Amino acid sequence: MRKLLTIAMTFGLAVSTVYSTTVLADAEADRKAFKDYFVKKFPETDPNDFINGVYSIDKASRAQWEEIEEFPPYEIAIDSGESEWNKSFANGKGYKDCFGKAGVADQYPQWDDGKGKVVTLALAINDCREANGEKPLKYKKGKMADLLAYMGYQTRGKKVNVKIPNAKAQEAYDKGKQFYYARRGQLNMACAHCHVDNSGMRIRADLLSPALGHTTHFPVYRSKWGGMGTLHRRFAGCNKQVRAKPFKAQSEEYRNLEYFLTFMSNGLDVNAPGARK
């Protein structure tokens, strides 16, 4: 716990505390400290290779993963997502009218001043649908995951570029950071206990992945799921694993968490979709 608290204080946050808005430059200081921590902890890993999650730090797991990537299980999702992207809505318009192009995943999540909240790419997809008279998609899997897979694939190689444009956006970022370091659930654990403090260590047979680059490869095909899933599906699963009641996908809590965690990966390549155990 002492080590985790030291790390959290380095990033400007005491665990489980609520604090006032900081200057916008603090977020960039957080990001640099976050990246420096993992670069120092895993010196043999190229900094941009953290986009590959646990496979960036474990040679045995990486070898198996590279074999899977020869015939990636998410290819069907990409094809399905492309088909969905190219379908016209009932009014004759489509996703292109909302986004311009598919390869925009590097710009999300983003702060929307008009709405006064963080807008994720998944939320923007449903905003587009509803603005054109279509029903929203479910957020955890299915067509939403397929669309995100296609849009992520079209964005591959671009650098994550999430911005915090003003004080209101900073408040959302701060809430996401507070969520990441706050203990919760019957196991009284924070996200950072696994993916910062104990990254590279094992829980039973599973190797804990480093948090840097976590959001760059979502959505993912997980063998455990037998299919595709979104980042918020994974957030909910993590909450359940510490025996905490999960929030709804695209809740304010998870959108702010995504905002913070994606900002931590600014400058890394988008590598979506991914394949994981």
ZARO-172304 format. One record per residue (C-alpha): residue number from 1; residue in one letter; x, y, z. Coordinates in nm, 4 decimals. Example, Ala and Ser with C-alpha at 12.3 -4.5 7.8 and 13.67 -1.06 7.14 Angstrom:
<rs>
<r><seq>1</seq><type>a</type><x>1.2300</x><y>-0.4500</y><z>0.7800</z></r>
<r><seq>2</seq><type>s</type><x>1.3670</x><y>-0.1060</y><z>0.7140</z></r>
</rs>
This chain:
<rs>
<r><seq>1</seq><type>m</type><x>0.0000</x><y>0.0000</y><z>0.0000</z></r>
<r><seq>2</seq><type>r</type><x>0.2813</x><y>0.2425</y><z>0.0863</z></r>
<r><seq>3</seq><type>k</type><x>0.4339</x><y>0.1895</y><z>-0.2564</z></r>
<r><seq>4</seq><type>l</type><x>0.0998</x><y>0.2488</y><z>-0.4302</z></r>
<r><seq>5</seq><type>l</type><x>0.0429</x><y>0.5664</y><z>-0.2299</z></r>
<r><seq>6</seq><type>t</type><x>0.3885</x><y>0.6931</y><z>-0.3277</z></r>
<r><seq>7</seq><type>i</type><x>0.3119</x><y>0.6271</y><z>-0.6948</z></r>
<r><seq>8</seq><type>a</type><x>-0.0258</x><y>0.7954</y><z>-0.6698</z></r>
<r><seq>9</seq><type>m</type><x>0.1235</x><y>1.0993</y><z>-0.4987</z></r>
<r><seq>10</seq><type>t</type><x>0.3787</x><y>1.1183</y><z>-0.7803</z></r>
<r><seq>11</seq><type>f</type><x>0.0854</x><y>1.1537</y><z>-1.0185</z></r>
<r><seq>12</seq><type>g</type><x>-0.0657</x><y>1.4221</y><z>-0.7950</z></r>
<r><seq>13</seq><type>l</type><x>-0.3297</x><y>1.2136</y><z>-0.6150</z></r>
<r><seq>14</seq><type>a</type><x>-0.3575</x><y>1.0636</y><z>-0.2692</z></r>
<r><seq>15</seq><type>v</type><x>-0.5563</x><y>0.7387</y><z>-0.2897</z></r>
<r><seq>16</seq><type>s</type><x>-0.9315</x><y>0.7744</y><z>-0.2279</z></r>
<r><seq>17</seq><type>t</type><x>-0.9230</x><y>1.1528</y><z>-0.1837</z></r>
<r><seq>18</seq><type>v</type><x>-1.1335</x><y>1.4186</y><z>-0.3536</z></r>
<r><seq>19</seq><type>y</type><x>-0.9376</x><y>1.7242</y><z>-0.4585</z></r>
<r><seq>20</seq><type>s</type><x>-0.9827</x><y>2.0553</y><z>-0.6336</z></r>
<r><seq>21</seq><type>t</type><x>-0.9135</x><y>2.1334</y><z>-0.9990</z></r>
<r><seq>22</seq><type>t</type><x>-0.5445</x><y>2.1611</y><z>-1.0852</z></r>
<r><seq>23</seq><type>v</type><x>-0.3830</x><y>2.3582</y><z>-1.3631</z></r>
<r><seq>24</seq><type>l</type><x>-0.4024</x><y>2.1940</y><z>-1.7040</z></r>
<r><seq>25</seq><type>a</type><x>-0.0269</x><y>2.1364</y><z>-1.7135</z></r>
<r><seq>26</seq><type>d</type><x>-0.0610</x><y>1.8876</y><z>-1.4272</z></r>
<r><seq>27</seq><type>a</type><x>-0.2185</x><y>1.6289</y><z>-1.6566</z></r>
<r><seq>28</seq><type>e</type><x>0.0876</x><y>1.6298</y><z>-1.8789</z></r>
<r><seq>29</seq><type>a</type><x>0.3083</x><y>1.5959</y><z>-1.5705</z></r>
<r><seq>30</seq><type>d</type><x>0.0941</x><y>1.2963</y><z>-1.4709</z></r>
<r><seq>31</seq><type>r</type><x>0.1409</x><y>1.1398</y><z>-1.8114</z></r>
<r><seq>32</seq><type>k</type><x>0.5167</x><y>1.1833</y><z>-1.8069</z></r>
<r><seq>33</seq><type>a</type><x>0.5459</x><y>1.0361</y><z>-1.4571</z></r>
<r><seq>34</seq><type>f</type><x>0.3182</x><y>0.7469</y><z>-1.5546</z></r>
<r><seq>35</seq><type>k</type><x>0.5232</x><y>0.6642</y><z>-1.8633</z></r>
<r><seq>36</seq><type>d</type><x>0.8564</x><y>0.7070</y><z>-1.6829</z></r>
<r><seq>37</seq><type>y</type><x>0.7425</x><y>0.4670</y><z>-1.4097</z></r>
<r><seq>38</seq><type>f</type><x>0.6759</x><y>0.1839</y><z>-1.6555</z></r>
<r><seq>39</seq><type>v</type><x>0.9821</x><y>0.2527</y><z>-1.8700</z></r>
<r><seq>40</seq><type>k</type><x>1.1946</x><y>0.2249</y><z>-1.5563</z></r>
<r><seq>41</seq><type>k</type><x>1.0103</x><y>-0.0837</y><z>-1.4280</z></r>
<r><seq>42</seq><type>f</type><x>1.0383</x><y>-0.2675</y><z>-1.7612</z></r>
<r><seq>43</seq><type>p</type><x>1.3648</x><y>-0.1397</y><z>-1.9124</z></r>
<r><seq>44</seq><type>e</type><x>1.3801</x><y>-0.4129</y><z>-2.1788</z></r>
<r><seq>45</seq><type>t</type><x>1.0459</x><y>-0.3044</y><z>-2.3287</z></r>
<r><seq>46</seq><type>d</type><x>1.0439</x><y>-0.0448</y><z>-2.6051</z></r>
<r><seq>47</seq><type>p</type><x>0.8146</x><y>0.2345</y><z>-2.4780</z></r>
<r><seq>48</seq><type>n</type><x>0.5786</x><y>0.2137</y><z>-2.7765</z></r>
<r><seq>49</seq><type>d</type><x>0.5540</x><y>-0.1640</y><z>-2.7394</z></r>
<r><seq>50</seq><type>f</type><x>0.3391</x><y>-0.1179</y><z>-2.4281</z></r>
<r><seq>51</seq><type>i</type><x>0.0494</x><y>-0.0983</y><z>-2.6749</z></r>
<r><seq>52</seq><type>n</type><x>0.0734</x><y>-0.4790</y><z>-2.6814</z></r>
<r><seq>53</seq><type>g</type><x>-0.0179</x><y>-0.5134</y><z>-2.3153</z></r>
<r><seq>54</seq><type>v</type><x>0.1186</x><y>-0.8103</y><z>-2.1248</z></r>
<r><seq>55</seq><type>y</type><x>0.2865</x><y>-0.9355</y><z>-2.4432</z></r>
<r><seq>56</seq><type>s</type><x>0.5249</x><y>-0.6408</y><z>-2.4222</z></r>
<r><seq>57</seq><type>i</type><x>0.6796</x><y>-0.7739</y><z>-2.1010</z></r>
<r><seq>58</seq><type>d</type><x>0.6609</x><y>-1.1546</y><z>-2.1292</z></r>
<r><seq>59</seq><type>k</type><x>0.8458</x><y>-1.3370</y><z>-2.4072</z></r>
<r><seq>60</seq><type>a</type><x>0.6647</x><y>-1.6698</y><z>-2.3653</z></r>
<r><seq>61</seq><type>s</type><x>0.3210</x><y>-1.5120</y><z>-2.3852</z></r>
<r><seq>62</seq><type>r</type><x>0.4301</x><y>-1.2960</y><z>-2.6758</z></r>
<r><seq>63</seq><type>a</type><x>0.5389</x><y>-1.5957</y><z>-2.8819</z></r>
<r><seq>64</seq><type>q</type><x>0.1939</x><y>-1.7538</y><z>-2.8445</z></r>
<r><seq>65</seq><type>w</type><x>0.0220</x><y>-1.4223</y><z>-2.9183</z></r>
<r><seq>66</seq><type>e</type><x>0.2267</x><y>-1.3641</y><z>-3.2343</z></r>
<r><seq>67</seq><type>e</type><x>0.1128</x><y>-1.7036</y><z>-3.3637</z></r>
<r><seq>68</seq><type>i</type><x>-0.2500</x><y>-1.6035</y><z>-3.2973</z></r>
<r><seq>69</seq><type>e</type><x>-0.1928</x><y>-1.2733</y><z>-3.4769</z></r>
<r><seq>70</seq><type>e</type><x>-0.1075</x><y>-1.4602</y><z>-3.7977</z></r>
<r><seq>71</seq><type>f</type><x>-0.4790</x><y>-1.5415</y><z>-3.8229</z></r>
<r><seq>72</seq><type>p</type><x>-0.6306</x><y>-1.2900</y><z>-3.5776</z></r>
<r><seq>73</seq><type>p</type><x>-0.9718</x><y>-1.3819</y><z>-3.4352</z></r>
<r><seq>74</seq><type>y</type><x>-1.0887</x><y>-1.0201</y><z>-3.4643</z></r>
<r><seq>75</seq><type>e</type><x>-1.0766</x><y>-1.0144</y><z>-3.8460</z></r>
<r><seq>76</seq><type>i</type><x>-1.4427</x><y>-1.1133</y><z>-3.8675</z></r>
<r><seq>77</seq><type>a</type><x>-1.5307</x><y>-0.8195</y><z>-3.6410</z></r>
<r><seq>78</seq><type>i</type><x>-1.3378</x><y>-0.5794</y><z>-3.8634</z></r>
<r><seq>79</seq><type>d</type><x>-1.5220</x><y>-0.7057</y><z>-4.1722</z></r>
<r><seq>80</seq><type>s</type><x>-1.8566</x><y>-0.6854</y><z>-3.9937</z></r>
<r><seq>81</seq><type>g</type><x>-1.7745</x><y>-0.3348</y><z>-3.8698</z></r>
<r><seq>82</seq><type>e</type><x>-1.6832</x><y>-0.2223</y><z>-4.2208</z></r>
<r><seq>83</seq><type>s</type><x>-2.0159</x><y>-0.3520</y><z>-4.3468</z></r>
<r><seq>84</seq><type>e</type><x>-2.1994</x><y>-0.1623</y><z>-4.0726</z></r>
<r><seq>85</seq><type>w</type><x>-1.9993</x><y>0.1538</y><z>-4.1457</z></r>
<r><seq>86</seq><type>n</type><x>-2.0985</x><y>0.1444</y><z>-4.5124</z></r>
<r><seq>87</seq><type>k</type><x>-2.4693</x><y>0.0870</y><z>-4.4503</z></r>
<r><seq>88</seq><type>s</type><x>-2.6949</x><y>0.3870</y><z>-4.4974</z></r>
<r><seq>89</seq><type>f</type><x>-2.9437</x><y>0.4894</y><z>-4.2318</z></r>
<r><seq>90</seq><type>a</type><x>-3.3129</x><y>0.5018</y><z>-4.3179</z></r>
<r><seq>91</seq><type>n</type><x>-3.2772</x><y>0.8735</y><z>-4.3969</z></r>
<r><seq>92</seq><type>g</type><x>-3.0026</x><y>0.8045</y><z>-4.6515</z></r>
<r><seq>93</seq><type>k</type><x>-2.7180</x><y>0.9328</y><z>-4.4370</z></r>
<r><seq>94</seq><type>g</type><x>-2.4483</x><y>0.7278</y><z>-4.2651</z></r>
<r><seq>95</seq><type>y</type><x>-2.1576</x><y>0.7321</y><z>-4.0254</z></r>
<r><seq>96</seq><type>k</type><x>-1.9460</x><y>0.9195</y><z>-4.2795</z></r>
<r><seq>97</seq><type>d</type><x>-2.1794</x><y>1.2159</y><z>-4.2402</z></r>
<r><seq>98</seq><type>c</type><x>-2.1014</x><y>1.2239</y><z>-3.8672</z></r>
<r><seq>99</seq><type>f</type><x>-1.7314</x><y>1.1381</y><z>-3.8585</z></r>
<r><seq>100</seq><type>g</type><x>-1.6053</x><y>1.2169</y><z>-4.2078</z></r>
<r><seq>101</seq><type>k</type><x>-1.3823</x><y>0.9102</y><z>-4.2051</z></r>
<r><seq>102</seq><type>a</type><x>-1.3497</x><y>0.5927</y><z>-4.0006</z></r>
<r><seq>103</seq><type>g</type><x>-0.9924</x><y>0.6451</y><z>-3.8789</z></r>
<r><seq>104</seq><type>v</type><x>-1.0647</x><y>0.8855</y><z>-3.5931</z></r>
<r><seq>105</seq><type>a</type><x>-1.0150</x><y>0.6631</y><z>-3.2875</z></r>
<r><seq>106</seq><type>d</type><x>-0.6957</x><y>0.8521</y><z>-3.1971</z></r>
<r><seq>107</seq><type>q</type><x>-0.9083</x><y>1.1587</y><z>-3.1094</z></r>
<r><seq>108</seq><type>y</type><x>-1.1340</x><y>0.9871</y><z>-2.8556</z></r>
<r><seq>109</seq><type>p</type><x>-1.2430</x><y>1.0177</y><z>-2.5856</z></r>
<r><seq>110</seq><type>q</type><x>-1.2850</x><y>1.3938</y><z>-2.6099</z></r>
<r><seq>111</seq><type>w</type><x>-1.4359</x><y>1.6696</y><z>-2.4016</z></r>
<r><seq>112</seq><type>d</type><x>-1.7574</x><y>1.8181</y><z>-2.5432</z></r>
<r><seq>113</seq><type>d</type><x>-1.8226</x><y>2.1684</y><z>-2.4098</z></r>
<r><seq>114</seq><type>g</type><x>-2.1767</x><y>2.1787</y><z>-2.5439</z></r>
<r><seq>115</seq><type>k</type><x>-2.2741</x><y>1.8579</y><z>-2.3665</z></r>
<r><seq>116</seq><type>g</type><x>-2.0572</x><y>1.9284</y><z>-2.0641</z></r>
<r><seq>117</seq><type>k</type><x>-1.9131</x><y>1.5773</y><z>-2.0551</z></r>
<r><seq>118</seq><type>v</type><x>-1.6572</x><y>1.3360</y><z>-2.1928</z></r>
<r><seq>119</seq><type>v</type><x>-1.7683</x><y>1.1779</y><z>-2.5201</z></r>
<r><seq>120</seq><type>t</type><x>-1.6169</x><y>0.8407</y><z>-2.6051</z></r>
<r><seq>121</seq><type>l</type><x>-1.6122</x><y>0.7017</y><z>-2.9564</z></r>
<r><seq>122</seq><type>a</type><x>-1.8838</x><y>0.4511</y><z>-2.8606</z></r>
<r><seq>123</seq><type>l</type><x>-2.1028</x><y>0.7310</y><z>-2.7281</z></r>
<r><seq>124</seq><type>a</type><x>-2.0385</x><y>0.9355</y><z>-3.0427</z></r>
<r><seq>125</seq><type>i</type><x>-2.1463</x><y>0.6391</y><z>-3.2565</z></r>
<r><seq>126</seq><type>n</type><x>-2.4799</x><y>0.6206</y><z>-3.0774</z></r>
<r><seq>127</seq><type>d</type><x>-2.5185</x><y>0.9995</y><z>-3.0845</z></r>
<r><seq>128</seq><type>c</type><x>-2.4777</x><y>0.9749</y><z>-3.4619</z></r>
<r><seq>129</seq><type>r</type><x>-2.7361</x><y>0.6987</y><z>-3.4861</z></r>
<r><seq>130</seq><type>e</type><x>-2.9942</x><y>0.8755</y><z>-3.2718</z></r>
<r><seq>131</seq><type>a</type><x>-2.9439</x><y>1.2067</y><z>-3.4534</z></r>
<r><seq>132</seq><type>n</type><x>-3.0366</x><y>1.0204</y><z>-3.7710</z></r>
<r><seq>133</seq><type>g</type><x>-3.3401</x><y>0.8435</y><z>-3.6308</z></r>
<r><seq>134</seq><type>e</type><x>-3.1719</x><y>0.5097</y><z>-3.5583</z></r>
<r><seq>135</seq><type>k</type><x>-3.1870</x><y>0.3082</y><z>-3.2361</z></r>
<r><seq>136</seq><type>p</type><x>-2.8696</x><y>0.3097</y><z>-3.0224</z></r>
<r><seq>137</seq><type>l</type><x>-2.6481</x><y>0.0017</y><z>-3.0099</z></r>
<r><seq>138</seq><type>k</type><x>-2.5622</x><y>-0.1857</y><z>-2.6918</z></r>
<r><seq>139</seq><type>y</type><x>-2.2261</x><y>-0.0789</y><z>-2.5575</z></r>
<r><seq>140</seq><type>k</type><x>-2.0443</x><y>-0.3945</y><z>-2.4485</z></r>
<r><seq>141</seq><type>k</type><x>-2.0337</x><y>-0.6178</y><z>-2.7557</z></r>
<r><seq>142</seq><type>g</type><x>-2.2070</x><y>-0.6986</y><z>-3.0826</z></r>
<r><seq>143</seq><type>k</type><x>-2.2365</x><y>-0.4377</y><z>-3.3582</z></r>
<r><seq>144</seq><type>m</type><x>-2.0842</x><y>-0.1671</y><z>-3.1385</z></r>
<r><seq>145</seq><type>a</type><x>-1.7693</x><y>-0.3713</y><z>-3.0797</z></r>
<r><seq>146</seq><type>d</type><x>-1.7516</x><y>-0.4507</y><z>-3.4511</z></r>
<r><seq>147</seq><type>l</type><x>-1.7802</x><y>-0.0830</y><z>-3.5498</z></r>
<r><seq>148</seq><type>l</type><x>-1.5153</x><y>0.0124</y><z>-3.2947</z></r>
<r><seq>149</seq><type>a</type><x>-1.2922</x><y>-0.2667</y><z>-3.4275</z></r>
<r><seq>150</seq><type>y</type><x>-1.3205</x><y>-0.1369</y><z>-3.7834</z></r>
<r><seq>151</seq><type>m</type><x>-1.2707</x><y>0.2271</y><z>-3.6835</z></r>
<r><seq>152</seq><type>g</type><x>-0.9780</x><y>0.1298</y><z>-3.4623</z></r>
<r><seq>153</seq><type>y</type><x>-0.8235</x><y>-0.0718</y><z>-3.7436</z></r>
<r><seq>154</seq><type>q</type><x>-0.8565</x><y>0.2268</y><z>-3.9765</z></r>
<r><seq>155</seq><type>t</type><x>-0.6756</x><y>0.4355</y><z>-3.7142</z></r>
<r><seq>156</seq><type>r</type><x>-0.3847</x><y>0.1954</y><z>-3.6591</z></r>
<r><seq>157</seq><type>g</type><x>-0.0473</x><y>0.3648</y><z>-3.6536</z></r>
<r><seq>158</seq><type>k</type><x>-0.1815</x><y>0.7065</y><z>-3.5582</z></r>
<r><seq>159</seq><type>k</type><x>-0.0758</x><y>0.8439</y><z>-3.2222</z></r>
<r><seq>160</seq><type>v</type><x>-0.3240</x><y>0.8672</y><z>-2.9368</z></r>
<r><seq>161</seq><type>n</type><x>-0.3982</x><y>1.2381</y><z>-2.9083</z></r>
<r><seq>162</seq><type>v</type><x>-0.6488</x><y>1.3068</y><z>-2.6312</z></r>
<r><seq>163</seq><type>k</type><x>-0.6768</x><y>1.6711</y><z>-2.5276</z></r>
<r><seq>164</seq><type>i</type><x>-0.7808</x><y>1.8436</y><z>-2.2056</z></r>
<r><seq>165</seq><type>p</type><x>-0.8882</x><y>2.1835</y><z>-2.3396</z></r>
<r><seq>166</seq><type>n</type><x>-1.0187</x><y>2.3617</y><z>-2.0294</z></r>
<r><seq>167</seq><type>a</type><x>-1.0902</x><y>2.3476</y><z>-1.6566</z></r>
<r><seq>168</seq><type>k</type><x>-1.4176</x><y>2.1549</y><z>-1.6969</z></r>
<r><seq>169</seq><type>a</type><x>-1.2371</x><y>1.8890</y><z>-1.8958</z></r>
<r><seq>170</seq><type>q</type><x>-0.9694</x><y>1.8830</y><z>-1.6272</z></r>
<r><seq>171</seq><type>e</type><x>-1.2372</x><y>1.8101</y><z>-1.3667</z></r>
<r><seq>172</seq><type>a</type><x>-1.3502</x><y>1.5068</y><z>-1.5656</z></r>
<r><seq>173</seq><type>y</type><x>-0.9891</x><y>1.3930</y><z>-1.6013</z></r>
<r><seq>174</seq><type>d</type><x>-0.9357</x><y>1.4355</y><z>-1.2270</z></r>
<r><seq>175</seq><type>k</type><x>-1.2439</x><y>1.2267</y><z>-1.1508</z></r>
<r><seq>176</seq><type>g</type><x>-1.1137</x><y>0.9535</y><z>-1.3784</z></r>
<r><seq>177</seq><type>k</type><x>-0.7774</x><y>0.9616</y><z>-1.2055</z></r>
<r><seq>178</seq><type>q</type><x>-0.9395</x><y>0.9486</y><z>-0.8639</z></r>
<r><seq>179</seq><type>f</type><x>-1.1423</x><y>0.6462</y><z>-0.9760</z></r>
<r><seq>180</seq><type>y</type><x>-0.8276</x><y>0.4684</y><z>-1.0941</z></r>
<r><seq>181</seq><type>y</type><x>-0.6498</x><y>0.5002</y><z>-0.7594</z></r>
<r><seq>182</seq><type>a</type><x>-0.9507</x><y>0.4591</y><z>-0.5273</z></r>
<r><seq>183</seq><type>r</type><x>-1.0075</x><y>0.1306</y><z>-0.3445</z></r>
<r><seq>184</seq><type>r</type><x>-1.3412</x><y>-0.0427</y><z>-0.3970</z></r>
<r><seq>185</seq><type>g</type><x>-1.5237</x><y>-0.3693</y><z>-0.3527</z></r>
<r><seq>186</seq><type>q</type><x>-1.4997</x><y>-0.6421</y><z>-0.0925</z></r>
<r><seq>187</seq><type>l</type><x>-1.1346</x><y>-0.6936</y><z>-0.1851</z></r>
<r><seq>188</seq><type>n</type><x>-1.0678</x><y>-0.3227</y><z>-0.1194</z></r>
<r><seq>189</seq><type>m</type><x>-0.8501</x><y>-0.2859</y><z>-0.4274</z></r>
<r><seq>190</seq><type>a</type><x>-0.7844</x><y>-0.0095</y><z>-0.6781</z></r>
<r><seq>191</seq><type>c</type><x>-0.7238</x><y>-0.0505</y><z>-1.0516</z></r>
<r><seq>192</seq><type>a</type><x>-0.3682</x><y>0.0633</y><z>-0.9825</z></r>
<r><seq>193</seq><type>h</type><x>-0.3002</x><y>-0.2179</y><z>-0.7363</z></r>
<r><seq>194</seq><type>c</type><x>-0.2951</x><y>-0.4657</y><z>-1.0239</z></r>
<r><seq>195</seq><type>h</type><x>-0.1814</x><y>-0.2628</y><z>-1.3217</z></r>
<r><seq>196</seq><type>v</type><x>0.0629</x><y>-0.0162</y><z>-1.1649</z></r>
<r><seq>197</seq><type>d</type><x>0.1969</x><y>-0.1473</y><z>-0.8349</z></r>
<r><seq>198</seq><type>n</type><x>0.1883</x><y>-0.5192</y><z>-0.9217</z></r>
<r><seq>199</seq><type>s</type><x>0.2198</x><y>-0.5062</y><z>-1.2994</z></r>
<r><seq>200</seq><type>g</type><x>0.4390</x><y>-0.7893</y><z>-1.4212</z></r>
<r><seq>201</seq><type>m</type><x>0.3441</x><y>-1.0104</y><z>-1.1261</z></r>
<r><seq>202</seq><type>r</type><x>0.1012</x><y>-1.3011</y><z>-1.1262</z></r>
<r><seq>203</seq><type>i</type><x>-0.2437</x><y>-1.3553</y><z>-0.9846</z></r>
<r><seq>204</seq><type>r</type><x>-0.2780</x><y>-1.7308</y><z>-1.0016</z></r>
<r><seq>205</seq><type>a</type><x>-0.1773</x><y>-1.8155</y><z>-1.3617</z></r>
<r><seq>206</seq><type>d</type><x>-0.2391</x><y>-1.4678</y><z>-1.5007</z></r>
<r><seq>207</seq><type>l</type><x>0.0362</x><y>-1.2129</y><z>-1.5529</z></r>
<r><seq>208</seq><type>l</type><x>-0.0782</x><y>-0.8610</y><z>-1.4676</z></r>
<r><seq>209</seq><type>s</type><x>-0.0357</x><y>-0.6231</y><z>-1.7593</z></r>
<r><seq>210</seq><type>p</type><x>0.1136</x><y>-0.2731</y><z>-1.7281</z></r>
<r><seq>211</seq><type>a</type><x>-0.1395</x><y>0.0111</y><z>-1.7421</z></r>
<r><seq>212</seq><type>l</type><x>0.0555</x><y>0.2117</y><z>-1.9988</z></r>
<r><seq>213</seq><type>g</type><x>-0.1042</x><y>0.1499</y><z>-2.3382</z></r>
<r><seq>214</seq><type>h</type><x>-0.4084</x><y>-0.0260</y><z>-2.1926</z></r>
<r><seq>215</seq><type>t</type><x>-0.6661</x><y>0.1593</y><z>-2.3999</z></r>
<r><seq>216</seq><type>t</type><x>-0.4775</x><y>0.1546</y><z>-2.7307</z></r>
<r><seq>217</seq><type>h</type><x>-0.5862</x><y>-0.1936</y><z>-2.8423</z></r>
<r><seq>218</seq><type>f</type><x>-0.9581</x><y>-0.1949</y><z>-2.7532</z></r>
<r><seq>219</seq><type>p</type><x>-1.1976</x><y>-0.3387</y><z>-2.8479</z></r>
<r><seq>220</seq><type>v</type><x>-1.0468</x><y>-0.6834</y><z>-2.8051</z></r>
<r><seq>221</seq><type>y</type><x>-1.1260</x><y>-1.0427</y><z>-2.8825</z></r>
<r><seq>222</seq><type>r</type><x>-1.0872</x><y>-1.2330</y><z>-2.5558</z></r>
<r><seq>223</seq><type>s</type><x>-1.0640</x><y>-1.6099</y><z>-2.5493</z></r>
<r><seq>224</seq><type>k</type><x>-1.2425</x><y>-1.5958</y><z>-2.2145</z></r>
<r><seq>225</seq><type>w</type><x>-1.5376</x><y>-1.4198</y><z>-2.3797</z></r>
<r><seq>226</seq><type>g</type><x>-1.5269</x><y>-1.6191</y><z>-2.7005</z></r>
<r><seq>227</seq><type>g</type><x>-1.5828</x><y>-1.2954</y><z>-2.8869</z></r>
<r><seq>228</seq><type>m</type><x>-1.5286</x><y>-0.9212</y><z>-2.9025</z></r>
<r><seq>229</seq><type>g</type><x>-1.5767</x><y>-0.6795</y><z>-2.6171</z></r>
<r><seq>230</seq><type>t</type><x>-1.5408</x><y>-0.3078</y><z>-2.5587</z></r>
<r><seq>231</seq><type>l</type><x>-1.3256</x><y>-0.1274</y><z>-2.3054</z></r>
<r><seq>232</seq><type>h</type><x>-1.6236</x><y>-0.0645</y><z>-2.0793</z></r>
<r><seq>233</seq><type>r</type><x>-1.7070</x><y>-0.4336</y><z>-2.0809</z></r>
<r><seq>234</seq><type>r</type><x>-1.3546</x><y>-0.4892</y><z>-1.9483</z></r>
<r><seq>235</seq><type>f</type><x>-1.3932</x><y>-0.2139</y><z>-1.6880</z></r>
<r><seq>236</seq><type>a</type><x>-1.7065</x><y>-0.3873</y><z>-1.5600</z></r>
<r><seq>237</seq><type>g</type><x>-1.5242</x><y>-0.7207</y><z>-1.5467</z></r>
<r><seq>238</seq><type>c</type><x>-1.2406</x><y>-0.5706</y><z>-1.3427</z></r>
<r><seq>239</seq><type>n</type><x>-1.4886</x><y>-0.4227</y><z>-1.0952</z></r>
<r><seq>240</seq><type>k</type><x>-1.6561</x><y>-0.7607</y><z>-1.0581</z></r>
<r><seq>241</seq><type>q</type><x>-1.3204</x><y>-0.9262</y><z>-0.9954</z></r>
<r><seq>242</seq><type>v</type><x>-1.2632</x><y>-0.7094</y><z>-0.6883</z></r>
<r><seq>243</seq><type>r</type><x>-1.6247</x><y>-0.7817</y><z>-0.5879</z></r>
<r><seq>244</seq><type>a</type><x>-1.7476</x><y>-0.4314</y><z>-0.6524</z></r>
<r><seq>245</seq><type>k</type><x>-2.0755</x><y>-0.3527</y><z>-0.8248</z></r>
<r><seq>246</seq><type>p</type><x>-1.9869</x><y>-0.2399</y><z>-1.1774</z></r>
<r><seq>247</seq><type>f</type><x>-2.1173</x><y>0.0819</y><z>-1.3275</z></r>
<r><seq>248</seq><type>k</type><x>-2.3144</x><y>0.0777</y><z>-1.6499</z></r>
<r><seq>249</seq><type>a</type><x>-2.1183</x><y>0.0917</y><z>-1.9744</z></r>
<r><seq>250</seq><type>q</type><x>-2.0789</x><y>0.4563</y><z>-2.0818</z></r>
<r><seq>251</seq><type>s</type><x>-2.1619</x><y>0.5799</y><z>-1.7336</z></r>
<r><seq>252</seq><type>e</type><x>-1.9970</x><y>0.9052</y><z>-1.6311</z></r>
<r><seq>253</seq><type>e</type><x>-1.7604</x><y>0.7084</y><z>-1.4067</z></r>
<r><seq>254</seq><type>y</type><x>-1.6347</x><y>0.4845</y><z>-1.6858</z></r>
<r><seq>255</seq><type>r</type><x>-1.6182</x><y>0.7645</y><z>-1.9431</z></r>
<r><seq>256</seq><type>n</type><x>-1.4039</x><y>0.9725</y><z>-1.7082</z></r>
<r><seq>257</seq><type>l</type><x>-1.1898</x><y>0.6686</y><z>-1.6310</z></r>
<r><seq>258</seq><type>e</type><x>-1.1383</x><y>0.6125</y><z>-2.0028</z></r>
<r><seq>259</seq><type>y</type><x>-1.0490</x><y>0.9809</y><z>-2.0435</z></r>
<r><seq>260</seq><type>f</type><x>-0.7779</x><y>0.9614</y><z>-1.7782</z></r>
<r><seq>261</seq><type>l</type><x>-0.6391</x><y>0.6258</y><z>-1.8859</z></r>
<r><seq>262</seq><type>t</type><x>-0.6311</x><y>0.7138</y><z>-2.2553</z></r>
<r><seq>263</seq><type>f</type><x>-0.4582</x><y>1.0448</y><z>-2.1842</z></r>
<r><seq>264</seq><type>m</type><x>-0.1876</x><y>0.8428</y><z>-2.0053</z></r>
<r><seq>265</seq><type>s</type><x>-0.1221</x><y>0.6716</y><z>-2.3416</z></r>
<r><seq>266</seq><type>n</type><x>-0.0939</x><y>0.9914</y><z>-2.5451</z></r>
<r><seq>267</seq><type>g</type><x>0.1845</x><y>0.9585</y><z>-2.8007</z></r>
<r><seq>268</seq><type>l</type><x>0.1532</x><y>0.5797</y><z>-2.8319</z></r>
<r><seq>269</seq><type>d</type><x>0.0214</x><y>0.4144</y><z>-3.1486</z></r>
<r><seq>270</seq><type>v</type><x>-0.3404</x><y>0.3091</y><z>-3.1787</z></r>
<r><seq>271</seq><type>n</type><x>-0.3286</x><y>-0.0695</y><z>-3.2156</z></r>
<r><seq>272</seq><type>a</type><x>-0.6946</x><y>-0.1671</y><z>-3.2205</z></r>
<r><seq>273</seq><type>p</type><x>-0.8475</x><y>-0.4168</y><z>-3.2279</z></r>
<r><seq>274</seq><type>g</type><x>-0.6541</x><y>-0.6625</y><z>-3.0173</z></r>
<r><seq>275</seq><type>a</type><x>-0.6561</x><y>-1.0275</y><z>-2.9113</z></r>
<r><seq>276</seq><type>r</type><x>-0.6190</x><y>-1.1292</y><z>-2.5491</z></r>
<r><seq>277</seq><type>k</type><x>-0.6737</x><y>-1.4365</y><z>-2.3335</z></r>
</rs>
